[in-house]
Amino acid sequence: MMKVIRGDITQLTVEAIVNAANNSLLGGGGVDGAIHRAAGPELLKECRALGGCPTGEARLTRGYLLAAQFVIHTVGPVWRGGNHHEEEDLANCYRNCLRLAEELAIRSIAFPSISTGVYGFPIDKACRIAIREVKNFLDKGSSGLEVWFVCFSTQDEMVYRKTLGEMLGLLEDPAQ
């Protein structure tokens, strides 16, 4: 199941939230900074021990003070015009997060809109990649997984709702 909501990913009661991290995994702005602040200093301590993360890969930590038991950190690509493997790198972010979720038998996971903030990835392209990768994963037999796309802005939420409806062949009311 896939669902789109607008809200604060740090407040969700799901088994795992995904952090759109930087390569150091040591916190930053946007969702990354919000997750680090909400989880508390133990998250930073565990992230330091991981030694970073390459673009497109994913790393797992505990959730500490978050409602989520786990944080899956992934490093999305910086948009450089689309000719530097950005789309494949972003697809790998989703694939690797979902692989970790499957390995841990996680039943609910929340994704932010990876790379669409300061990394500049166009929201429409990023949204299509996100939904395609999650749909492909669920179609392979992981249909019991509940996947949330958590949007911070109303505009991003509308893009995700419209794209999800189009890609699944549904008519979805963007106001829901």
N, C-alpha and C positions, 0 to 999 in steps of 0.2 A: 504494500500500500504506500502511495506517495501522497503527501499533503503539503500545501503551501500555507504558511501563516506569516503575519507580521508581528514582530516582537523582539524580545531580548533573549538571545540564545542562552545566556548565562542563567536564566531563570527557569528553564524548561526541566521538567521531570522526565527525562529519558535516560536510557542506560549510558549512552555516549553522545557527546557533542563533538563536532569537528571544529578545530581551531585553524583559521586561515593564518598560518604563522609565517615568520621570516626564517631564513636559513639557520639562524643562531638558535631558534626556539626560546629565546630569552625575553620574550615580550616585545611589544611595540605599540603601534597605534591601532585604531579601529577595533575589530572584534578580538584581535590578539591581545591587546592591552586590557580590554574588558574582561576577557576570560582569566588572564593572569591576576587582575585585581580581585575578581570575585572568588577565585580558587584559593587565594592566600599564598604566603611565601613558600610553602612546601612544594607548590607546583614549580616555581622557579628553581628550587634546589634539585628536584628530579630532572628537570629539563637540562640543567647544567651537566648532569651526569650522562646525558644522551649524546653530547658532543655535536649537536646540530642535525640538520636534515637536508638532503639535496632536493632541488625542485622536482616535483612530481611524486616524491616518496611520502611515506607516512610513518609516524612514530606514536607510540601509545604511552600515556601516563594515567595515573589515578586522577580523580576529579577533586579530591580534597574537600574544600568547603562548598563546592557546587552541588546542586541536586543530582547531577549526572555522576555516575560511578566512574566513568572514564572520560578522558579527553584524547581524541585522536588528532594529532597535529599534522598538518600537511602544508607543503610550501607550493603555492601556485606560481605560475610564471608571470613575469612582468610583461605587459603587452608592448611589443616593439614593432607593430605594424602587421603582424601575422605571418611573417616569413622566417621566423626563428623557432619553429616547432612549438609555438605557444599552445595551439589547440591540442596537440598530442600530450604535451606536458600537463595541461589542465585535465584532460581525460584520465591520465595516470593518477592524478590526485584522487579522483573519485574511485577509480578501480582499487587503488591501494588502501584507501579508507574502508571500502566495503569488504575487501579481503580480510583486513584485520578484524572487522566486526564479525565476519563469518567465523574466523578462527576462534573467537572468544564466545561464540554463540549469543551475540548481542541481538536483542529483539527489537530495539528502538534506537534510532540514530538521528541526530539533527545536523544539517549542513547549513552553513552560512553561504552567501554568494561569493565563492572563492575567486580572488584576483580582480574583482570588479571595483574595489575601492581605489586606494592609492596606486595599485599595480596597473590600473587603467584598462583592464580587459573589457571589451564592449559587453554590456549586460545581455543583449540579445544572443550573442554567440555563446557566452559563458552559460547562460540558462539552457540553451539547446544541448550543449555538451553535458551538463549536469543531469538533465532529465534523461537523455539518451543512455548515459552510462548506468544510471540507477535502473532504468527500465530493462536494459540488457542483463544486468545482474539479477534482477527479480525474475525475469523470464527464464533464467537458467535454474530455477528451483528454489530460490530463497524468498518465496512469496510471503512467508510469515514475518519477514522483516518490515517494520514500520519505519518509513523514511520521511522526515520532515525537512522541508526547505524553509529556512527561517530568514525572512527579509527584514531589514532594518527600516527601510523606507516604503511608503505607500506605492511609489513609482515602481520600485523593484518587485514588490508583491504583485502588482498588476501584470508586469512582464512575465513573471513566473506562472501566474494563474492562466494567462492567455496561452503561453507556450505549452504548458502541461495539457490544457484542453485540446490544443491543436495536435500535439504529438500523440495523444491517446485517443484522438477522434471523438472527444467529448465536447459538449457545449457547457462551459462553466461560467457562472456569473462572477465577474471580477470583483463584485462588491461583497462576496461571501467572506 
